[in-house]
Amino acid sequence: MSERRAVVMGGTSGIGLEVVRELCRQGWQVGVAGRREEVLEQLQAEIDGVVAVQRIDITDEAAGEQLLKFIDRLGGIDLYFHSSGIGYQNPDLVLDKELNTVMTNALGFTRMVDTMYNYFASHEQEGHIAVISSIARTKGLGAAPAYSSTKRYVSHYLECLSQLCSIRGVRHIHLHDIRPGFVRTPLIADGNHYPLQLNPERVAQSIVRGIARDRSVITIDWRYRLLVGAWRLIPRWLWVRMPITS
């Protein structure tokens, strides 16, 4: 079997880090990108299978070009995994938090995913693009407006790209919308209560398994699939009156 290569964007913590570990356990050659250079260097020293690291800030206009240079260093890519995102409960609508969330989760995401879509399209090679969205994309959450809205954007955008593949007759690009519930990571270590927290290692295993099975939507886990199904049945007039805080 030829070497499988992956880039994990936002692989220095949380779900991204666990996916790095899981891919390495399965024999992938992994390049890790993120903003914290010292953490990246530590990961390369500690995890067998992390073959290269690169500091990339996805809110930087040059980030797409930096990603392509990183892929050249790796010698190619089979999977781009995007786990670079931020989020806050922000009922007071602190503007900096809202705008930073949009800059990272929407604009930064678009920059990197478009770069990868065009890369795979131009190289005419089999490629996977997997992105962490969230079950928060299901309904608007008043306690976290920018977060839930940008996750809806991510999910919708991936659906658009899937249709674009169909329009263009492109069959070698595989898109994966990953929708976890609350995962026990630093993202939710903000002092608020989050029910049904998921083990990050098991989440990573489910993600990698879902990608291998070429599932376009991966909702983790079964409890959240039931919850999302119930949410969808609630009419808008009732939803907006519900005191959901997390």
Secondary structure, 3 states (H helix, E strand, C coil): CCCCEEEEECCCCHHHHHHHHHHHHCCCEEEEEECCHHHHHHHHHHCCCEEEEEECCCCCCCHHHHHHHHHHHHCCCCEEEECCCCCCCCCCCCHHHHHHHHHHHHHHHHHHHHHHHHHHHHHCCCEEEEEECCHHHCCCCCCCHHHHHHHHHHHHHHHHHHHHHHHHCCCCEEEEEEEECCECCHHHCCCCCCCCCECHHHHHHHHHHHHHCCCCEEEECHHHHHHHHHHHCCCHHHHCCCCCCC
